Amino acid sequence: MPYADLEHKREHDRIRSARLYRAFMKKCHEYLGGFCIECGTAENLEISHNNPEFKEFTVPKRWRKDWDYVIRPELDKCSLRCHEHHVAYDNSLRPEIKHGTLWKYN
């Protein structure tokens, strides 16, 4: 498809990438059951590692990697939790490091 200018191509690529990312996340959520394992909601879901010590990477950041050899093995170590339960779960595992704070990433 010919583009009128480089900016038009960038916008097209951005929209396409966003659509592919949303489809990837939907596939991940379906693979993990589609509901928070704590309360059963299907809203504000996040991928939560069951044991952070075995976490190799953050799944949404590697969304372009191979599903069968990279993504699925990592998802097998995860569960779906709504945001509130994800924060509570992480904080219960490591109370000295609060979820979502800069301290956690230093």
C-alpha positions in Angstrom: 0.0 0.0 0.0 1.6 3.3 -1.1 1.7 6.0 1.6 1.3 9.7 1.0 4.1 10.5 3.4 6.2 8.9 6.2 3.9 10.2 8.9 0.9 8.4 7.3 2.9 5.2 7.3 3.9 5.6 11.0 0.3 6.2 12.0 -0.8 3.1 10.0 2.0 1.0 11.7 1.0 2.3 15.2 -2.6 1.4 14.7 -1.7 -2.1 13.4 0.7 -2.7 16.3 -1.9 -1.7 18.8 -4.5 -4.0 17.2 -2.0 -6.9 17.3 -1.1 -6.2 20.9 -4.8 -6.2 22.0 -5.3 -9.5 20.2 -2.2 -11.0 21.9 -3.4 -9.9 25.4 -6.9 -11.3 24.6 -5.2 -14.6 23.7 -3.2 -14.6 27.0 -6.3 -13.9 29.0 -8.2 -16.7 27.3 -5.3 -19.1 27.9 -5.3 -18.2 31.6 -9.1 -18.7 31.9 -10.4 -15.1 31.4 -11.3 -14.4 35.1 -9.6 -13.3 38.2 -8.7 -16.4 40.3 -9.5 -14.5 43.5 -12.9 -12.9 42.8 -14.0 -14.1 39.4 -14.3 -10.7 37.7 -13.3 -10.3 34.0 -12.5 -6.6 34.4 -9.1 -4.9 34.9 -7.2 -8.2 34.5 -3.4 -8.4 34.9 -1.1 -11.3 34.4 0.4 -12.2 37.8 3.3 -14.6 38.3 2.5 -17.2 40.9 6.1 -17.2 42.2 8.1 -14.1 41.2 11.4 -16.0 41.8 10.7 -18.1 38.7 9.7 -15.1 36.6 11.9 -14.8 33.5 10.2 -11.8 31.9 7.1 -9.7 31.9 4.7 -11.2 29.4 3.2 -8.1 27.8 6.6 -6.7 27.1 7.6 -9.7 25.0 4.4 -9.9 23.0 6.1 -10.3 19.7 8.0 -13.5 20.7 7.1 -17.0 19.7 3.9 -18.2 21.4 4.8 -21.9 21.8 8.4 -21.7 22.8 8.6 -18.4 24.7 5.2 -17.0 25.8 3.2 -20.2 26.7 5.9 -21.6 29.1 6.0 -18.2 30.9 2.2 -18.1 31.1 2.2 -21.5 32.7 3.8 -19.9 35.7 1.1 -17.2 35.9 -2.5 -16.6 36.8 -5.0 -13.8 36.1 -5.8 -11.4 38.8 -7.8 -8.2 38.8 -5.6 -5.1 39.6 -6.7 -5.0 43.3 -5.9 -8.7 43.9 -2.7 -8.5 41.9 -1.4 -5.7 44.1 -2.6 -7.5 47.3 -1.0 -10.7 46.2 2.4 -9.1 45.4 2.4 -7.2 48.6 1.7 -10.3 50.6 4.7 -12.1 49.0 7.1 -9.2 49.7 5.7 -6.8 52.2 8.9 -4.8 52.3 8.5 -3.9 48.6 5.2 -2.3 47.8 3.7 -3.1 44.4 3.7 -0.3 41.9 6.3 1.9 43.7 9.7 3.0 42.4 11.3 1.2 45.3 10.2 -2.2 43.8 12.2 -1.5 40.6 15.4 -0.2 42.2 
